[in-house]
């Protein structure tokens, strides 16, 4: 009897080891005075200028950090 090779298990990294970006949420007043305006922030600012608009903020790409 010859012994065959068993299956070798590949080690996978857990998903939690992968670095992810995190962004701070900023409100329309922050977007209004931003020195480097982005399209997402300007669209949010325009929506918030409408009467009765309710917003929770928009992720700012300038505040990106690795988590």
DRENTORKOL-3810 file (N, C-alpha, C; in nm, 4 decimals):
REM DRENTORKOL-3810
@n.u->0.0820; n.v->-0.1175; n.w->0.0000; ca.u->0.0000; ca.v->0.0000; ca.w->0.0000; c.u->0.0872; c.v->0.1250; c.w->0.0000
@n.u->0.0585; n.v->0.2095; n.w->-0.0907; ca.u->0.1310; ca.v->0.3359; ca.w->-0.0916; c.u->0.0416; c.v->0.4440; c.w->-0.0347
@n.u->0.1029; n.v->0.5263; n.w->0.0407; ca.u->0.0260; ca.v->0.6348; ca.w->0.1024; c.u->0.0257; c.v->0.7548; c.w->0.0088
@n.u->-0.0940; n.v->0.8012; n.w->-0.0225; ca.u->-0.1069; ca.v->0.9180; ca.w->-0.1104; c.u->-0.0910; c.v->1.0465; c.w->-0.0319
@n.u->-0.0673; n.v->1.1493; n.w->-0.1055; ca.u->-0.0552; ca.v->1.2806; ca.w->-0.0406; c.u->-0.1938; c.v->1.3302; c.w->-0.0026
@n.u->-0.2059; n.v->1.3806; n.w->0.1153; ca.u->-0.3325; ca.v->1.4374; ca.w->0.1618; c.u->-0.3500; c.v->1.5774; c.w->0.1047
@n.u->-0.4667; n.v->1.6251; n.w->0.1176; ca.u->-0.4928; ca.v->1.7608; ca.w->0.0708; c.u->-0.4203; c.v->1.8600; c.w->0.1601
@n.u->-0.3579; n.v->1.9548; n.w->0.0980; ca.u->-0.2894; ca.v->2.0579; ca.w->0.1751; c.u->-0.3852; c.v->2.1758; c.w->0.1919
@n.u->-0.3990; n.v->2.2177; n.w->0.3109; ca.u->-0.4881; ca.v->2.3297; ca.w->0.3400; c.u->-0.4142; c.v->2.4610; c.w->0.3169
@n.u->-0.4757; n.v->2.5481; n.w->0.2395; ca.u->-0.4174; ca.v->2.6801; ca.w->0.2177; c.u->-0.4601; c.v->2.7705; c.w->0.3313
@n.u->-0.3654; n.v->2.8435; n.w->0.3839; ca.u->-0.3966; ca.v->2.9354; ca.w->0.4922; c.u->-0.4463; c.v->3.0669; c.w->0.4319
@n.u->-0.5637; n.v->3.1057; n.w->0.4741; ca.u->-0.6199; ca.v->3.2316; ca.w->0.4281; c.u->-0.6142; c.v->3.3317; c.w->0.5422
@n.u->-0.5908; n.v->3.4555; n.w->0.5048; ca.u->-0.5907; ca.v->3.5606; ca.w->0.6051; c.u->-0.7361; c.v->3.5926; c.w->0.6401
@n.u->-0.7641; n.v->3.6133; n.w->0.7655; ca.u->-0.8998; ca.v->3.6541; ca.w->0.8019; c.u->-0.9334; c.v->3.7896; c.w->0.7401
@n.u->-1.0583; n.v->3.8117; n.w->0.7121; ca.u->-1.1006; ca.v->3.9367; ca.w->0.6496; c.u->-1.0695; c.v->4.0573; c.w->0.7382
@n.u->-1.0612; n.v->4.0370; n.w->0.8682; ca.u->-1.0364; ca.v->4.1493; ca.w->0.9580; c.u->-0.8922; c.v->4.1996; c.w->0.9499
@n.u->-0.8015; n.v->4.1216; n.w->0.8921; ca.u->-0.6628; ca.v->4.1657; ca.w->0.8808; c.u->-0.6437; c.v->4.2670; c.w->0.7684
@n.u->-0.7389; n.v->4.2728; n.w->0.6767; ca.u->-0.7262; ca.v->4.3625; ca.w->0.5632; c.u->-0.7541; c.v->4.5055; c.w->0.6074
@n.u->-0.6695; n.v->4.5981; n.w->0.5668; ca.u->-0.6892; ca.v->4.7374; ca.w->0.6040; c.u->-0.8027; c.v->4.7959; c.w->0.5217
@n.u->-0.8843; n.v->4.8753; n.w->0.5862; ca.u->-0.9955; ca.v->4.9403; ca.w->0.5191; c.u->-0.9871; c.v->5.0899; c.w->0.5417
@n.u->-1.0399; n.v->5.1624; n.w->0.4462; ca.u->-1.0457; ca.v->5.3065; ca.w->0.4599; c.u->-1.1607; c.v->5.3447; c.w->0.5525
@n.u->-1.1432; n.v->5.4530; n.w->0.6224; ca.u->-1.2542; ca.v->5.5106; ca.w->0.6970; c.u->-1.2538; c.v->5.6605; c.w->0.6684
@n.u->-1.3729; n.v->5.7138; n.w->0.6533; ca.u->-1.3903; ca.v->5.8546; ca.w->0.6199; c.u->-1.4696; c.v->5.9224; c.w->0.7305
@n.u->-1.4408; n.v->6.0477; n.w->0.7543; ca.u->-1.5206; ca.v->6.1246; ca.w->0.8483; c.u->-1.6409; c.v->6.1813; c.w->0.7739
@n.u->-1.7545; n.v->6.1848; n.w->0.8420; ca.u->-1.8728; ca.v->6.2467; ca.w->0.7844; c.u->-1.8678; c.v->6.3961; c.w->0.8113
@n.u->-1.8865; n.v->6.4735; n.w->0.7065; ca.u->-1.8859; ca.v->6.6185; ca.w->0.7217; c.u->-2.0212; c.v->6.6735; c.w->0.6780
@n.u->-2.0586; n.v->6.7856; n.w->0.7340; ca.u->-2.1850; ca.v->6.8498; ca.w->0.7019; c.u->-2.1649; c.v->6.9559; c.w->0.5946
@n.u->-2.2731; n.v->7.0143; n.w->0.5518; ca.u->-2.2676; ca.v->7.1090; ca.w->0.4401; c.u->-2.1873; c.v->7.2347; c.w->0.4738
@n.u->-2.1836; n.v->7.2746; n.w->0.5999; ca.u->-2.1057; ca.v->7.3940; ca.w->0.6347; c.u->-1.9564; c.v->7.3692; c.w->0.6152
@n.u->-1.9119; n.v->7.2477; n.w->0.6372; ca.u->-1.7710; ca.v->7.2134; ca.w->0.6140; c.u->-1.7407; c.v->7.2133; c.w->0.4646
@n.u->-1.8328; n.v->7.1588; n.w->0.3845; ca.u->-1.8140; ca.v->7.1574; ca.w->0.2395; c.u->-1.8125; c.v->7.2988; c.w->0.1820
@n.u->-1.8877; n.v->7.3893; n.w->0.2429; ca.u->-1.8962; ca.v->7.5264; ca.w->0.1927; c.u->-1.7629; c.v->7.5996; c.w->0.2045
@n.u->-1.6839; n.v->7.5707; n.w->0.3071; ca.u->-1.5580; ca.v->7.6422; ca.w->0.3275; c.u->-1.4362; c.v->7.5583; c.w->0.2882
@n.u->-1.4581; n.v->7.4452; n.w->0.2238; ca.u->-1.3478; ca.v->7.3564; ca.w->0.1865; c.u->-1.2575; c.v->7.4226; c.w->0.0827
@n.u->-1.1264; n.v->7.4066; n.w->0.0998; ca.u->-1.0301; ca.v->7.4659; ca.w->0.0066; c.u->-1.0178; c.v->7.3847; c.w->-0.1213
@n.u->-1.0466; n.v->7.2550; n.w->-0.1141; ca.u->-1.0400; ca.v->7.1682; ca.w->-0.2323; c.u->-1.1740; c.v->7.0979; c.w->-0.2501
@n.u->-1.2724; n.v->7.1661; n.w->-0.3092; ca.u->-1.4057; ca.v->7.1081; ca.w->-0.3207; c.u->-1.4076; c.v->6.9875; c.w->-0.4144
@n.u->-1.4883; n.v->6.8889; n.w->-0.3766; ca.u->-1.5045; ca.v->6.7691; ca.w->-0.4596; c.u->-1.6478; c.v->6.7647; c.w->-0.5118
@n.u->-1.6725; n.v->6.6809; n.w->-0.6097; ca.u->-1.8046; ca.v->6.6716; ca.w->-0.6713; c.u->-1.9084; c.v->6.6223; c.w->-0.5717
@n.u->-1.8721; n.v->6.5236; n.w->-0.4911; ca.u->-1.9661; ca.v->6.4696; ca.w->-0.3922; c.u->-2.0071; c.v->6.5763; c.w->-0.2917
@n.u->-1.9119; n.v->6.6530; n.w->-0.2446; ca.u->-1.9408; ca.v->6.7580; ca.w->-0.1475; c.u->-2.0231; c.v->6.8709; c.w->-0.2061
@n.u->-1.9952; n.v->6.9082; n.w->-0.3308; ca.u->-2.0706; ca.v->7.0160; ca.w->-0.3941; c.u->-2.2143; c.v->6.9740; c.w->-0.4235
@n.u->-2.2355; n.v->6.8483; n.w->-0.4608; ca.u->-2.3717; ca.v->6.7987; ca.w->-0.4814; c.u->-2.4487; c.v->6.7986; c.w->-0.3502
@n.u->-2.3832; n.v->6.7565; n.w->-0.2437; ca.u->-2.4456; ca.v->6.7549; ca.w->-0.1118; c.u->-2.4796; c.v->6.8969; c.w->-0.0673
@n.u->-2.3889; n.v->6.9890; n.w->-0.0904; ca.u->-2.4110; ca.v->7.1281; ca.w->-0.0528; c.u->-2.5306; c.v->7.1860; c.w->-0.1281
@n.u->-2.5426; n.v->7.1549; n.w->-0.2555; ca.u->-2.6555; ca.v->7.2037; ca.w->-0.3356; c.u->-2.7877; c.v->7.1450; c.w->-0.2853
@n.u->-2.7883; n.v->7.0179; n.w->-0.2477; ca.u->-2.9109; ca.v->6.9559; ca.w->-0.1952; c.u->-2.9522; c.v->7.0168; c.w->-0.0625
@n.u->-2.8533; n.v->7.0495; n.w->0.0218; ca.u->-2.8840; ca.v->7.1033; ca.w->0.1539; c.u->-2.9307; c.v->7.2480; c.w->0.1484
@n.u->-2.9065; n.v->7.3161; n.w->0.0385; ca.u->-2.9528; ca.v->7.4544; ca.w->0.0244; c.u->-3.1019; c.v->7.4610; c.w->-0.0063
@n.u->-3.1611; n.v->7.3500; n.w->-0.0459; ca.u->-3.3052; ca.v->7.3464; ca.w->-0.0746; c.u->-3.3829; c.v->7.3579; c.w->0.0564
@n.u->-3.4966; n.v->7.4280; n.w->0.0547; ca.u->-3.5756; ca.v->7.4411; ca.w->0.1772; c.u->-3.6290; c.v->7.3059; c.w->0.2245
@n.u->-3.6161; n.v->7.2803; n.w->0.3529; ca.u->-3.6675; ca.v->7.1574; ca.w->0.4120; c.u->-3.5773; c.v->7.0369; c.w->0.3957
@n.u->-3.4557; n.v->7.0554; n.w->0.3488; ca.u->-3.3640; ca.v->6.9432; ca.w->0.3281; c.u->-3.3111; c.v->6.8922; c.w->0.4609
@n.u->-3.3026; n.v->6.7607; n.w->0.4712; ca.u->-3.2476; ca.v->6.6977; ca.w->0.5906; c.u->-3.1319; c.v->6.6100; c.w->0.5464
@n.u->-3.0164; n.v->6.6289; n.w->0.6065; ca.u->-2.8997; ca.v->6.5510; ca.w->0.5684; c.u->-2.8245; c.v->6.5035; c.w->0.6903
@n.u->-2.7534; n.v->6.3932; n.w->0.6716; ca.u->-2.6746; ca.v->6.3351; ca.w->0.7807; c.u->-2.5254; c.v->6.3488; c.w->0.7557
@n.u->-2.4880; n.v->6.4167; n.w->0.6498; ca.u->-2.3479; ca.v->6.4351; ca.w->0.6191; c.u->-2.3066; c.v->6.3522; c.w->0.4988
@n.u->-2.1854; n.v->6.3750; n.w->0.4550; ca.u->-2.1308; ca.v->6.3045; ca.w->0.3406; c.u->-1.9874; c.v->6.2640; c.w->0.3752
@n.u->-1.9420; n.v->6.1436; n.w->0.3335; ca.u->-1.8031; ca.v->6.1047; ca.w->0.3616; c.u->-1.7051; c.v->6.1951; c.w->0.2864
@n.u->-1.6111; n.v->6.2494; n.w->0.3569; ca.u->-1.5127; ca.v->6.3409; ca.w->0.2969; c.u->-1.3878; c.v->6.2631; c.w->0.2575
@n.u->-1.3502; n.v->6.2719; n.w->0.1302; ca.u->-1.2341; ca.v->6.1967; ca.w->0.0818; c.u->-1.1034; c.v->6.2547; c.w->0.1336
@n.u->-1.1063; n.v->6.3766; n.w->0.1822; ca.u->-0.9854; ca.v->6.4395; ca.w->0.2340; c.u->-0.9519; c.v->6.3930; c.w->0.3752
@n.u->-1.0464; n.v->6.3251; n.w->0.4403; ca.u->-1.0237; ca.v->6.2781; ca.w->0.5766; c.u->-1.0056; c.v->6.1265; c.w->0.5785
@n.u->-0.9629; n.v->6.0672; n.w->0.4697; ca.u->-0.9473; ca.v->5.9225; ca.w->0.4608; c.u->-0.8309; c.v->5.8759; c.w->0.5473
@n.u->-0.8572; n.v->5.7725; n.w->0.6279; ca.u->-0.7534; ca.v->5.7111; ca.w->0.7095; c.u->-0.7640; c.v->5.5608; c.w->0.6968
@n.u->-0.6564; n.v->5.4926; n.w->0.7260; ca.u->-0.6568; ca.v->5.3469; ca.w->0.7245; c.u->-0.6947; c.v->5.2976; c.w->0.8624
@n.u->-0.7938; n.v->5.2087; n.w->0.8655; ca.u->-0.8445; ca.v->5.1634; ca.w->0.9945; c.u->-0.7896; c.v->5.0367; c.w->1.0425
END
